[in-house]
Amino acid sequence: MNADTAYAIWRSCFDGYETWLNTVEHVGTYQAGDEWGCVGRWFAGRWHTALAQQYIRFVKKYLRERIWTQPDFQSPSRARGPGRARRAARGRAVRGRAARGGR
């Protein structure tokens, strides 16, 4: 995905066009103008869920730390953060479905 597409999706959220976010799992009510809610939606695909909030915390932490100025930025050794949490959450969901007979 290119930067234009990514930003258009984020901007659509910020401008209030993604009202479908109130029809799926969400915490609070989706509304225009919530920049951090849209950052979390970008990662989790849902509005202010636990996974979205975790991602928001990581992004804010990275902004405070200015990680892009670090010599090891984008190094494979930095492979920690929200992606790891997302994989773990998906793994729990798959295991849960398997325990319920695949439903």
C-alpha positions in Angstrom: 0.0 0.0 0.0 1.3 3.4 -0.8 1.3 6.5 1.4 -1.6 8.2 -0.5 -3.9 5.2 0.1 -2.9 4.8 3.7 -3.5 8.4 4.5 -6.8 8.5 2.6 -8.0 5.6 4.8 -6.9 7.4 8.0 -8.4 10.7 6.8 -11.7 9.0 6.1 -11.8 7.8 9.7 -10.8 11.2 11.0 -13.4 13.0 8.9 -16.2 10.8 10.3 -17.0 8.6 7.2 -16.4 5.2 8.8 -19.7 4.9 10.8 -19.5 1.2 10.3 -17.1 1.2 13.3 -20.1 1.6 15.5 -21.7 -1.6 14.1 -18.8 -4.0 15.0 -16.9 -4.6 18.3 -16.0 -1.2 19.7 -15.4 0.7 22.9 -17.1 4.0 23.1 -18.8 5.7 20.1 -16.9 6.4 16.9 -17.0 10.0 15.9 -15.0 12.4 13.7 -11.9 14.1 15.0 -10.4 11.4 17.2 -6.9 11.2 15.7 -5.7 8.6 18.2 -8.8 6.5 17.7 -8.1 6.5 14.0 -4.5 5.4 14.7 -5.8 2.5 16.7 -8.4 1.7 14.1 -5.7 1.5 11.5 -4.0 -1.3 13.4 -6.9 -3.2 15.0 -9.7 -2.5 12.5 -11.9 -1.6 15.5 -12.7 1.5 17.6 -10.8 1.8 20.8 -10.7 -1.9 21.6 -7.9 -3.3 23.8 -5.8 -4.1 20.8 -6.3 -0.6 19.4 -5.4 1.0 22.7 -2.2 -1.1 23.0 -1.1 0.0 19.5 -1.9 3.7 20.4 0.4 3.3 23.5 3.2 1.9 21.3 2.9 4.7 18.8 3.0 7.3 21.5 5.9 5.7 23.2 7.8 5.5 19.9 7.1 9.2 19.3 8.4 10.2 22.7 11.5 8.0 22.1 12.0 9.4 18.6 12.9 5.8 17.5 13.6 6.9 13.9 16.7 8.7 15.1 18.2 5.5 16.6 21.0 3.7 14.7 19.1 0.3 14.9 15.8 1.7 13.6 14.2 -0.8 11.2 16.7 -3.4 12.3 15.3 -7.0 12.6 16.5 -7.0 16.3 13.8 -4.3 17.0 11.1 -6.8 16.1 9.0 -6.2 19.2 6.0 -4.1 19.7 2.4 -4.2 18.6 2.8 -6.7 15.8 3.9 -9.3 18.4 0.8 -8.6 20.5 -1.5 -8.9 17.5 0.0 -12.3 16.6 -0.5 -13.4 20.2 -4.1 -12.3 20.2 -4.8 -14.0 16.9 -3.2 -17.2 18.3 -5.5 -17.1 21.3 -8.5 -16.6 19.1 -7.6 -19.6 16.8 -6.9 -21.8 19.9 -10.3 -20.7 21.4 -12.2 -21.6 18.2 -10.4 -25.0 17.9 -11.4 -25.7 21.5 -15.0 -25.0 20.6 -14.9 -27.3 17.7 -14.0 -24.7 15.0 -16.9 -22.3 15.6 
